[in-house]
Amino acid sequence: MITDQELEEIEQRCSLAQSMPWEALIEGRDHEGGSNIIKTGESDLRGEDLEISGATSADLDFIAHARQDIPKLIEEIRKLMRLQLDKY
């Protein structure tokens, strides 16, 4: 089982990453020309594009989605932990 401290550490790492949303842009799938990148943030919170050497398209999709998925998972874990505590 994950501890509160482990969950807090995961949340801290996530909160320090560049702003959401992250989106994988794959050359030939999402755009023509240029390299595969992960676009970070939007509008005035736009961050630096991430270029990851050696990553497959699936790797880039996973990494980009993790930026949105992890906060949702943390929220759900906390909700389930509260429900578990309320049972006892």
N, C-alpha and C positions, 0 to 999 in steps of 0.2 A: 504494500500500500504506500502511496505517496504521502510524505509528511507535509505539514503546513510550511515548514521552512523550504523544502524542495520546491513546492508550488510557488512560494514567494520568489525564490531565486529564478525560476523559469519566467515568471511574470516580469521581474526586473530586467532580465536579458531582453525580453521582448519589448519592453517599454523604452529601452535605450536604442533600439534599432530605428532606422529612418521611418518617417511617417507612412501610414497606410493610405491607400491600398498599394500593394505591389502587384505588378503584372508582367508576366514573361512575354517578351516579344521575340518570336522566332523568325529568322530570315527565311523567306520562302513560304511560311505559313501565315504570319501576321503582317509582314511587310516585305518589300523587295529592296535588296541592297543593304549594305551595312552588316553589322554583326548581331548575334543573339545577345539580348540584354534582359535585365529585370528593371523595369521602370518603377521608381519609388515615389509615393506621394502624388498629389495632384494640385493644380492651381498654385496658390501662394505657398503651399507646403511641399512643393515638388522638391525631391531630393536628387542626389546624384544617381545616374544609371549604374547598375551593377553589371560588370562583365566577369564571368566566371570561366576560367580556362579549363577545358576538359569536360565540361558539363554537357550532358545530353539534353535534348528538348524536355524529356520527362523529368530530369533533375531540376531544370530551370522552372518548370511548372510547379513541381513540388515545393521548391524553396519560396517561390513567389506566393503560392497559396498558404504556406505555413505562416506567413506574416499576418494573415487574416484568420486562419484556422486556430492558431494557438490561443489567442485571446478568447475565442468562443469556447474552446475546450476548457480553459481555466475557469471561465464563468460557470460552465456546466458542472465541472468537478466540485467547485465551491458550493453550488446549489445542492448537489447530491450529498456532500459532506454535512451541510446544514440539516437536510432531511434526515440523515442518519442520526445526527445528534438529537434531533427532536423526537426520534422514536424512543430514546432512552431517558 
